[in-house]
């Protein structure tokens, strides 16, 4: 499973990078493959591992703000792993055609 997620504390602050760093530390600790993007974080792993991580990150952010917005987008293709790399490679190959 690949999941893209973002967790936004509603704090009134313009910069949220310190909160992203807090969540990214937790993502890194999980051992799951991940990629930070300018707008979200992408993780890849078994279904339960991915959902457990996102739930844990949401709860962590609740410590910093009473109101938290969590957005999740999932691409679930069964047990096929390393799809983060495969998907990007597939697009790049098609650009060369």
N, CA and C atoms as a LAMMPS dump frame, in Angstrom:
ITEM: TIMESTEP
0
ITEM: NUMBER OF ATOMS
291
ITEM: BOX BOUNDS ff ff ff
-5.0000000000000000e+02 5.0000000000000000e+02
-5.0000000000000000e+02 5.0000000000000000e+02
-5.0000000000000000e+02 5.0000000000000000e+02
ITEM: ATOMS id mol type element x y z
1 1 1 N 0.841 -1.18 0
2 1 2 C 0 0 0
3 1 3 C 0.881 1.237 0
4 2 1 N 0.488 2.2 -0.792
5 2 2 C 1.111 3.523 -0.762
6 2 3 C 0.073 4.491 -0.231
7 3 1 N 0.474 5.325 0.708
8 3 2 C -0.433 6.34 1.231
9 3 3 C 0.285 7.685 1.252
10 4 1 N -0.421 8.683 0.787
11 4 2 C 0.065 10.056 0.874
12 4 3 C -0.771 10.732 1.959
13 5 1 N -0.105 11.381 2.901
14 5 2 C -0.868 12.036 3.964
15 5 3 C -0.244 13.361 4.363
16 6 1 N -1.106 14.217 4.856
17 6 2 C -0.654 15.469 5.453
18 6 3 C -1.465 15.68 6.725
19 7 1 N -0.796 16.217 7.721
20 7 2 C -1.426 16.481 9.007
21 7 3 C -1.16 17.936 9.346
22 8 1 N -2.227 18.695 9.484
23 8 2 C -2.103 20.131 9.685
24 8 3 C -2.76 20.529 11.005
25 9 1 N -1.968 21.041 11.929
26 9 2 C -2.566 21.574 13.151
27 9 3 C -3.134 22.965 12.859
28 10 1 N -4.327 23.214 13.304
29 10 2 C -4.935 24.532 13.11
30 10 3 C -4.482 25.399 14.287
31 11 1 N -3.389 26.129 14.06
32 11 2 C -2.774 26.897 15.144
33 11 3 C -2.786 28.402 14.897
34 12 1 N -3.034 28.81 13.653
35 12 2 C -2.955 30.222 13.313
36 12 3 C -1.55 30.639 12.908
37 13 1 N -0.59 29.71 12.997
38 13 2 C 0.778 30.007 12.583
39 13 3 C 0.892 29.868 11.068
40 14 1 N 1.707 30.723 10.464
41 14 2 C 1.887 30.64 9.015
42 14 3 C 2.806 29.479 8.632
43 15 1 N 3.905 29.326 9.328
44 15 2 C 4.852 28.254 9.025
45 15 3 C 4.516 27.01 9.845
46 16 1 N 4.484 25.875 9.168
47 16 2 C 4.17 24.615 9.838
48 16 3 C 5.338 23.635 9.813
49 17 1 N 6.498 24.07 9.374
50 17 2 C 7.632 23.155 9.194
51 17 3 C 8.055 22.468 10.492
52 18 1 N 7.925 23.134 11.625
53 18 2 C 8.313 22.479 12.88
54 18 3 C 7.387 21.3 13.185
55 19 1 N 6.125 21.408 12.782
56 19 2 C 5.183 20.303 12.99
57 19 3 C 5.449 19.17 12.001
58 20 1 N 5.792 19.532 10.786
59 20 2 C 6.153 18.516 9.789
60 20 3 C 7.36 17.727 10.284
61 21 1 N 8.335 18.415 10.856
62 21 2 C 9.54 17.749 11.371
63 21 3 C 9.193 16.759 12.489
64 22 1 N 8.27 17.122 13.337
65 22 2 C 7.847 16.229 14.422
66 22 3 C 7.259 14.951 13.838
67 23 1 N 6.395 15.104 12.852
68 23 2 C 5.757 13.942 12.23
69 23 3 C 6.774 13.129 11.439
70 24 1 N 7.667 13.798 10.735
71 24 2 C 8.651 13.083 9.933
72 24 3 C 9.586 12.233 10.801
73 25 1 N 9.894 12.697 11.997
74 25 2 C 10.693 11.883 12.922
75 25 3 C 9.967 10.579 13.243
76 26 1 N 8.663 10.659 13.436
77 26 2 C 7.868 9.463 13.73
78 26 3 C 7.812 8.541 12.513
79 27 1 N 7.677 9.118 11.338
80 27 2 C 7.669 8.328 10.11
81 27 3 C 8.998 7.597 9.96
82 28 1 N 10.072 8.295 10.191
83 28 2 C 11.402 7.693 10.073
84 28 3 C 11.564 6.542 11.068
85 29 1 N 11.098 6.737 12.299
86 29 2 C 11.174 5.687 13.325
87 29 3 C 10.394 4.441 12.935
88 30 1 N 9.366 4.589 12.128
89 30 2 C 8.51 3.457 11.757
90 30 3 C 9.257 2.426 10.909
91 31 1 N 10.29 2.866 10.219
92 31 2 C 11.023 1.956 9.345
93 31 3 C 10.381 1.768 7.979
94 32 1 N 9.231 2.383 7.756
95 32 2 C 8.579 2.285 6.459
96 32 3 C 9.31 3.157 5.443
97 33 1 N 9.235 2.755 4.197
98 33 2 C 9.793 3.572 3.129
99 33 3 C 8.938 4.83 3.042
100 34 1 N 9.59 5.991 2.907
101 34 2 C 8.829 7.235 2.846
102 34 3 C 9.51 8.237 1.938
103 35 1 N 8.732 9.23 1.544
104 35 2 C 9.248 10.339 0.754
105 35 3 C 8.528 11.605 1.211
106 36 1 N 9.288 12.586 1.593
107 36 2 C 8.736 13.893 1.948
108 36 3 C 8.598 14.704 0.67
109 37 1 N 7.45 15.325 0.478
110 37 2 C 7.235 16.218 -0.651
111 37 3 C 6.872 17.591 -0.084
112 38 1 N 6.829 18.611 -0.919
113 38 2 C 6.491 19.943 -0.396
114 38 3 C 5.091 20.044 0.218
115 39 1 N 4.187 19.136 -0.179
116 39 2 C 2.805 19.248 0.275
117 39 3 C 2.321 18.09 1.133
118 40 1 N 3.098 17.001 1.222
119 40 2 C 2.641 15.82 1.947
120 40 3 C 3.811 14.866 2.151
121 41 1 N 3.53 13.781 2.834
122 41 2 C 4.493 12.693 3.008
123 41 3 C 3.871 11.438 2.427
124 42 1 N 4.688 10.659 1.72
125 42 2 C 4.24 9.413 1.12
126 42 3 C 4.925 8.275 1.861
127 43 1 N 4.159 7.263 2.242
128 43 2 C 4.718 6.078 2.904
129 43 3 C 4.256 4.834 2.16
130 44 1 N 5.067 3.786 2.277
131 44 2 C 4.722 2.522 1.639
132 44 3 C 4.966 1.39 2.618
133 45 1 N 4.021 0.461 2.689
134 45 2 C 4.176 -0.681 3.572
135 45 3 C 2.915 -1.523 3.612
136 46 1 N 2.902 -2.455 4.53
137 46 2 C 1.718 -3.288 4.726
138 46 3 C 0.572 -2.417 5.242
139 47 1 N -0.641 -2.814 4.917
140 47 2 C -1.825 -2.013 5.235
141 47 3 C -1.883 -1.592 6.702
142 48 1 N -1.772 -2.537 7.62
143 48 2 C -1.882 -2.212 9.045
144 48 3 C -0.763 -1.282 9.494
145 49 1 N 0.433 -1.493 8.993
146 49 2 C 1.566 -0.632 9.365
147 49 3 C 1.316 0.813 8.93
148 50 1 N 0.821 0.98 7.721
149 50 2 C 0.573 2.322 7.194
150 50 3 C -0.526 3.011 7.986
151 51 1 N -1.658 2.32 8.186
152 51 2 C -2.76 2.923 8.944
153 51 3 C -2.355 3.218 10.388
154 52 1 N -1.624 2.311 11.012
155 52 2 C -1.177 2.533 12.395
156 52 3 C -0.275 3.757 12.483
157 53 1 N 0.612 3.92 11.511
158 53 2 C 1.509 5.074 11.517
159 53 3 C 0.731 6.38 11.369
160 54 1 N -0.183 6.423 10.44
161 54 2 C -0.949 7.664 10.227
162 54 3 C -1.781 7.988 11.467
163 55 1 N -2.387 6.985 12.066
164 55 2 C -3.165 7.195 13.3
165 55 3 C -2.262 7.732 14.416
166 56 1 N -1.081 7.135 14.556
167 56 2 C -0.142 7.581 15.589
168 56 3 C 0.284 9.027 15.349
169 57 1 N 0.574 9.36 14.106
170 57 2 C 0.99 10.728 13.777
171 57 3 C -0.131 11.728 14.06
172 58 1 N -1.356 11.349 13.742
173 58 2 C -2.499 12.225 14.029
174 58 3 C -2.607 12.49 15.535
175 59 1 N -2.473 11.428 16.318
176 59 2 C -2.561 11.579 17.773
177 59 3 C -1.421 12.44 18.316
178 60 1 N -0.244 12.289 17.761
179 60 2 C 0.892 13.122 18.183
180 60 3 C 0.574 14.592 17.922
181 61 1 N 0.027 14.877 16.743
182 61 2 C -0.268 16.275 16.409
183 61 3 C -1.348 16.852 17.304
184 62 1 N -2.26 16.013 17.79
185 62 2 C -3.298 16.492 18.711
186 62 3 C -2.702 17.034 20.003
187 63 1 N -1.463 16.68 20.316
188 63 2 C -0.792 17.221 21.498
189 63 3 C -0.44 18.697 21.306
190 64 1 N -0.387 19.142 20.044
191 64 2 C 0.034 20.512 19.736
192 64 3 C -1.119 21.426 19.358
193 65 1 N -2.266 20.836 19.048
194 65 2 C -3.409 21.648 18.66
195 65 3 C -4.698 20.867 18.924
196 66 1 N -5.688 21.553 19.419
197 66 2 C -6.975 20.908 19.672
198 66 3 C -7.672 20.529 18.368
199 67 1 N -7.366 21.284 17.299
200 67 2 C -7.976 21.019 15.995
201 67 3 C -6.893 20.617 15.007
202 68 1 N -7.042 19.439 14.403
203 68 2 C -6.048 18.902 13.475
204 68 3 C -6.771 18.388 12.233
205 69 1 N -6.255 18.786 11.069
206 69 2 C -6.796 18.328 9.797
207 69 3 C -5.845 17.296 9.202
208 70 1 N -6.32 16.064 9.021
209 70 2 C -5.513 14.993 8.434
210 70 3 C -6.156 14.555 7.126
211 71 1 N -5.343 14.568 6.066
212 71 2 C -5.796 14.163 4.741
213 71 3 C -4.99 12.947 4.319
214 72 1 N -5.683 11.911 3.811
215 72 2 C -5.018 10.669 3.4
216 72 3 C -5.532 10.256 2.022
217 73 1 N -4.604 9.884 1.16
218 73 2 C -4.937 9.329 -0.149
219 73 3 C -4.203 7.997 -0.267
220 74 1 N -4.923 6.93 -0.63
221 74 2 C -4.352 5.584 -0.606
222 74 3 C -4.408 4.947 -1.994
223 75 1 N -3.308 4.296 -2.358
224 75 2 C -3.241 3.465 -3.56
225 75 3 C -2.898 2.057 -3.071
226 76 1 N -3.884 1.191 -3.047
227 76 2 C -3.716 -0.152 -2.504
228 76 3 C -3.782 -1.172 -3.639
229 77 1 N -2.654 -1.77 -3.921
230 77 2 C -2.569 -2.759 -4.996
231 77 3 C -2.087 -4.087 -4.418
232 78 1 N -2.683 -4.475 -3.331
233 78 2 C -2.353 -5.754 -2.722
234 78 3 C -0.95 -5.78 -2.152
235 79 1 N -0.28 -6.891 -2.345
236 79 2 C 1.026 -7.129 -1.732
237 79 3 C 2.199 -6.583 -2.545
238 80 1 N 1.935 -5.916 -3.657
239 80 2 C 2.999 -5.402 -4.517
240 80 3 C 3.715 -4.253 -3.818
241 81 1 N 4.979 -4.482 -3.422
242 81 2 C 5.748 -3.441 -2.748
243 81 3 C 6.749 -2.809 -3.707
244 82 1 N 7.424 -1.801 -3.245
245 82 2 C 8.365 -0.999 -4.038
246 82 3 C 7.659 -0.275 -5.171
247 83 1 N 6.396 -0.019 -5.004
248 83 2 C 5.626 0.66 -6.042
249 83 3 C 5.963 2.129 -6.124
250 84 1 N 6.435 2.723 -5.048
251 84 2 C 6.828 4.126 -5.133
252 84 3 C 7.866 4.287 -6.236
253 85 1 N 8.866 3.432 -6.229
254 85 2 C 9.917 3.494 -7.241
255 85 3 C 9.39 3.08 -8.611
256 86 1 N 8.612 2.007 -8.644
257 86 2 C 8.1 1.481 -9.906
258 86 3 C 7.222 2.497 -10.632
259 87 1 N 6.378 3.192 -9.883
260 87 2 C 5.464 4.155 -10.507
261 87 3 C 6.236 5.308 -11.136
262 88 1 N 7.219 5.819 -10.437
263 88 2 C 8.015 6.922 -10.971
264 88 3 C 8.814 6.452 -12.188
265 89 1 N 9.425 5.291 -12.071
266 89 2 C 10.213 4.741 -13.178
267 89 3 C 9.352 4.546 -14.423
268 90 1 N 8.142 4.045 -14.247
269 90 2 C 7.235 3.82 -15.362
270 90 3 C 6.914 5.12 -16.107
271 91 1 N 6.673 6.17 -15.385
272 91 2 C 6.374 7.464 -16.014
273 91 3 C 7.613 7.991 -16.739
274 92 1 N 8.771 7.918 -16.112
275 92 2 C 10.002 8.416 -16.729
276 92 3 C 10.32 7.656 -18.018
277 93 1 N 10.08 6.349 -18
278 93 2 C 10.311 5.545 -19.208
279 93 3 C 9.382 5.978 -20.343
280 94 1 N 8.16 6.285 -20.012
281 94 2 C 7.207 6.703 -21.03
282 94 3 C 7.553 8.083 -21.596
283 95 1 N 8.245 8.891 -20.838
284 95 2 C 8.67 10.21 -21.339
285 95 3 C 9.738 10.036 -22.424
286 96 1 N 10.511 8.967 -22.337
287 96 2 C 11.567 8.731 -23.312
288 96 3 C 11.057 8.108 -24.604
289 97 1 N 9.818 7.651 -24.604
290 97 2 C 9.261 6.981 -25.8
291 97 3 C 9.046 7.967 -26.923
